[in-house]
């Protein structure tokens, strides 16, 4: 069991302003921290940072106060960066669930400009509230690791210029999400991006590294158009290739139409996340997922470390 001690709790009443210490916070599910500008029904309701990491950074001459990195909770004795997403935190009278590691820094803060680095983007983590309660400095935080047999998590990315501009309703993404949910997956995010390789790579890396989802399914951008760059973006973020899934989708799809040979979708592994490209039409998404869903679970269990490789007898 891993435990730590809350050293500070911080809030900011207005976005864009530095957080300040307070003597207690009240947290609620589907909301976050009462009185904090970042409260809302999303996965980044509460930010946490290790007191030990802040102390080491201050020893370099940063001299920052609690809350300066945008963190809500400063906790001594826990290296949050080393914990898996899905870990639960029992703290005060509340319960939190860790949802993301780190974040992208879109504009360098004053700390970065002064020190040349900032620890929050790579050391900070985020959580959502699972149980209402109060948290104060001095409270113990206990880490509960995720259950091995927990449901798989998934994210769906629709790649479409018109969809990203709001000119076309997305039907493929919701179709994929519905199939996953019916199969017992927890779909944590659905995202629409333009046919832009850089934007897609950013989302794939965020979902695999930060949110640590088990499966990312993309829809669209797998054809011959010059704007169709989904396979290239997918391969660019891959640690390992997993070609059999994409090959099987094409093989089975060619039983329905010979044009399936024109689909260039890829399937790869990044860290412990499987990424699978699907065609852009809702019909093709449903067909493709129907081909692979029964066998995906075993592969995901191997990636998670809860199943072993096995051969046919």
N, C-alpha and C positions, 0 to 999 in steps of 0.2 A: 504494500500500500504506500502511495506517495502522498505526502501532506506538505502544506506550506502555510505561511501566515500572511494575511492581508496587511500590508504596510500602509496603504493609502487607497481611498476611493475618491474618484474625481468625476466631475461633470462639466459640461459647457451648455449654457442656456441658448446659445446662438451658434449656428454653423459658421466655421471660419474663425472662431475665437478659441483661444487656448483654454484647455480644461483647467479647473481649479479644484483643490481639495475640499471635501466636505466631511462631516462626521458620520453620515449614514446615507445609504441609497436604498430605495424601495424598487424592486423589479417585478415585472409582470409578464406572463406569456403573451405572445402576439403583440408585444409592445416594447419591452425593454426597460430602461430606467426612467422613472417618473422625473420629469423636469429636465431631461437631457435632450439636446437638439437632434441627436441621431436615433432617438427612439422611433419605432415603427415596426410593421409586420415584415421583417426581412431577416436575413441570416447573420447580419453584422450588428446585432443590438448592443453587444458589450465587447469592448476590447480589453485584452489582458497583456501584461508585460512583466517579465521577471525583474524583481528588485535587484537581483544579483547582476543582471545584464546592464541595468541602469547605473549601478554603482561602478562597475568596471568602465563604462563609458565616461562617467564623470571623472574617474581617475585619470583620464586622458586630457582633462581640462575643459570638459563640456559645461560642468556646473549648472545643470538643468534641474528644475523643480519637478515634483510629481505632477503628471498631467501634461507636461510639455510636449510629449510625443503623441498626444491624442489618446492616451490610454485611460480607461475607466478604473481598472483594478491593477494595483502594483502588488505583487505577491513574492515573498521571500521563500527560497528553498525549492522552487520548481522551475525547470527548464521547459517552458511551454513549447518551444520549437521542436523538441524531441518527442512530443506526444502525438498519437494518431488522431486525426479528425474523427469525431464520434465519441471521444472521451467525455465523461460527465464530471462536473465539478459540484461537490456538495460544499456549500459555503454559507456561513450564517444560517439563516432559515430558508435559503433558496437553493435551487438546483439549476445549473447551466449545462448546456451541451455545446462542445467545441465544434465549430462549423467551417473554419478556414484558418490556414496558416499564412501569415504575411499578407501583403497587398502591394499593388503597383503604385509607385510614387509618380503621380502625374506632373506635379510641380514641386521642385525642391523647396523644402521648408527653410526657415531661418537657421535651424540647427545644422542642416546639411550645408548651407552656404558658409557657415562659420567653421564647421568641423570637417567638411568634405565627405561626411557620411551621416547616416541616420539609422538607428537600429530597429525602428518600428516596422519598416517594410519587410524585414526578413526575420525578426525575432518576435514580433507581436503576433497574437492570435485573436480570433473572434469567436463569439459564442452567442447563442440565443437562449432565452429564458424558458426553462421547462417547468419550473415550479415557483410560484410567487413567494416572495420573502424579502427580508432585510439583510443588508451586508454592511459591515462596519470595519474600520481598522482594528486589528487584533483578532479577528475571526480566523478560525482554521479553515483551510481549503483542502478537501480530500479529493483525490483523482480516482475515478472509477473507469477502468479501461473498457472499450467496446466488447460486447459479447461476440465470440467467434461465429455464431450462427445468426447474426443479425441480418436483416434484409439487405440486399445489394442496393447501392445508391447509383443513380444514373443522371445524366444531363443530356439534353437534346439541343442541338444547334441547327437552325435552318439557315442555309447560305443562299441568299437571294437579294439582288440589287433592288428589285421592286418591293420585296417584302420589307427590307430595311428602310426604304423611303416611305412606307405606308401606302404604297400604290396597289398592293395586292394582299388579300387576306392570307395568312399562313394556315394551310390545311395539313401540310406534311408533318410539321413539328407536333401539333396536337395529336395526329394519328399515331405517331411513334410513341408519344408520352402515354397515350391511352393503352397501347399494347403492353408497354413496360409496367404500368401500374396494375393492370389486370394480372400480370405474371408475378406480382408481389414486389416489384422494385419500388424504391422510394425515389421519385423523380424530384431532385432538389432544385433544378433550374431548367428553364427553357429560354433559349437565346436566339435572336435573329441578327445576323450580320450580313453585310454586303459581300459581293464576290471580290473580296480584298484579302489576299494571302496573309498580309501582315496582321490584319484584324482577327482573322481566323486563328492564326498561330498564337496570338495573345490569349484568346479565349481557351484554346486547347491546353496551353500551359497553365493557365489559371485554374482550370477545372481539374486537371490532373495533379498539379503540384500543390496548389493552395487548398482546394476543396477535397482533394483526394477521392474523387468519385470512382466507383468500380468500373463504370462503363460510360463512354461518351458516344452518342450516335449523332452523326451529321446527315443532313439531307440537302442535296443539291450541289451543283458545281462539279459534277463528275463526267460531263460530256465533252464534246470536241470544240465547243466555243472557246475563243481566246480568253474569255472571262472565266472559264471553268478551271479553277486552280485548286479545288479542294484536295485532290490527292497529293499534289505537290506540297501544299501547306501541311498536310497530315504527315507525310514522309519526313518533312523537315524537322518536326518535333519528336520523331520516334526514337526510342532507345533500341527497340527490336522490331523486326517485321513479323507479322502474323498473317501471311498471305492466304492461308487456306480458307479463311472466312469469306473474304472478297471473291476468291475463286469459286467457292461453292455457290455464292449468290449468283454469279454470272452463269455458272453451269445450270443451276435450276431455272434461272430466268429464261435461258435459251430454249427450254422446253415450252415456253409460252410465246416467245418472240425472238427471231434471229437477231433483232436489233440490240439485244442484250449484250452482244459482243462489243458494242460501242461504248459501254459503260466502263469508266476507268477507276472506279472506286477502289480504295485501299483499306487495309485493316492492319493496325499496328499496336504496339505496346509502349507506353511511356510510364516508367516507374511501375506502379501496380495498377495502372489504368489501361483498359482496353479501349481503343478508338476504332469505330467502324463507320465507313462512308456508305451512305445509301443514295439511290437516285432521288430526284427532286419531286416526282409526282406522288400524291397520296396513295394511289393505287400501287405503284412500285414499292413504296415504303412498306405498305402492309404485306405485300407478297414477299419481299426480301426478309422482313423480320419473321414472317411465318416459316421461312426456310431454316433460320438459324437459332431461334429462341430456345429450342429444346436442348441444344448442345452448349449454349453459351455459359450456362450456370457452372458446369464442371470446369471450364477454363477459368472463370472468375474465381472459383474456389481455390484453384491452384495458385493464381496470382495473389490471393489473399493469404495463402498458406494454410488453409483449412482442409485441403485435399491433396492427394499425391497423384503423380502421373500413373496412368495404368494403360496397359496394352490389351488388345483383343485376345481372347483365348480360343 
